[in-house]
């Protein structure tokens, strides 16, 4: 069973259109992302009422792009899962979070400066 992870990033500097912002905040992100390591922008667009181009531009404006958005959610999920399951193995948490490996988790975390 997957835990809900908050996707709201209230520290974002730019404004994302309210309609897509509310879609991302209304708890849809955990269903959309589903921590799928092969997630594509088209998968996200299928769950929204907006086209890929619009979603891509909105995510680029607020998060620096689709993959940064997805990876930030995965990092948040990793940390939340680790907090809730302190005895879990890091490799398992990374895989559960949508990373291909623990090293991939560390690389993303470093690249995003977190």
C-alpha positions in Angstrom: 0.0 0.0 0.0 1.3 3.4 -1.0 1.4 6.3 1.5 0.1 9.7 0.4 2.8 12.2 -0.1 2.2 15.9 -0.3 3.2 17.3 -3.7 2.6 20.9 -2.8 5.7 23.1 -3.1 4.7 26.4 -1.5 8.3 27.5 -1.9 8.0 27.8 -5.7 8.9 31.2 -6.9 6.6 31.5 -9.9 2.9 31.2 -10.3 1.5 28.1 -12.0 -2.0 28.5 -13.5 -4.6 28.0 -10.8 -6.4 25.3 -12.7 -3.4 23.0 -13.1 -2.0 24.0 -9.7 -5.2 22.8 -8.0 -5.1 19.6 -10.1 -1.6 18.9 -8.8 -2.6 19.8 -5.2 -5.9 17.9 -4.9 -4.1 14.6 -4.1 -4.0 13.6 -7.7 -0.2 13.6 -7.8 0.1 10.3 -5.9 -2.2 8.6 -8.4 -0.6 10.3 -11.4 3.0 9.7 -10.4 2.3 6.2 -9.0 6.0 6.1 -8.4 6.5 4.6 -11.9 10.1 4.8 -12.9 9.0 4.9 -16.6 6.5 7.7 -16.2 6.2 10.0 -19.2 4.6 13.4 -19.6 1.9 11.8 -21.7 0.9 9.6 -18.7 0.5 12.8 -16.6 -1.6 14.4 -19.4 -4.0 11.4 -19.4 -4.9 12.2 -15.8 -5.4 16.0 -16.3 -7.7 18.1 -18.4 -4.8 19.8 -20.0 -2.6 19.0 -23.0 1.0 17.9 -22.8 2.4 21.2 -24.0 0.4 23.2 -21.4 1.5 20.9 -18.6 5.1 20.9 -19.7 5.2 24.7 -19.8 3.6 25.0 -16.4 5.9 22.4 -14.8 8.9 24.0 -16.4 7.9 27.4 -15.0 7.4 26.2 -11.5 9.7 23.2 -11.1 12.3 23.5 -13.9 10.6 20.8 -15.9 8.7 17.5 -15.8 11.5 15.3 -14.6 12.5 17.7 -11.8 8.8 17.7 -10.7 8.7 13.9 -10.8 12.0 13.5 -9.0 11.1 16.0 -6.3 8.0 13.9 -5.6 10.0 10.8 -5.5 12.5 12.3 -3.1 9.7 13.4 -0.9 8.2 10.0 -1.0 11.6 8.4 -0.2 12.0 10.6 2.9 8.5 10.1 4.1 8.7 6.4 3.7 12.0 6.3 5.4 10.6 8.3 8.3 7.6 6.0 8.6 9.7 2.8 8.2 13.0 3.4 10.0 14.2 -0.2 9.6 13.6 -0.4 5.9 16.5 -1.0 3.6 17.6 2.0 1.6 17.8 0.0 -1.7 14.2 -1.1 -1.2 13.0 2.4 -0.3 14.7 3.8 -3.5 13.0 1.2 -5.7 9.7 1.8 -4.0 10.1 5.5 -4.6 10.6 5.0 -8.4 14.4 5.2 -8.5 16.3 2.5 -10.3 18.8 2.2 -7.4 19.9 3.8 -4.2 22.7 5.5 -6.2 20.1 7.0 -8.6 18.4 8.4 -5.5 21.6 10.0 -4.3 22.4 11.4 -7.8 19.0 13.0 -8.2 19.2 14.5 -4.7 22.6 16.0 -5.4 21.5 17.3 -8.8 18.4 19.0 -7.3 20.5 20.4 -4.5 18.5 18.8 -1.8 
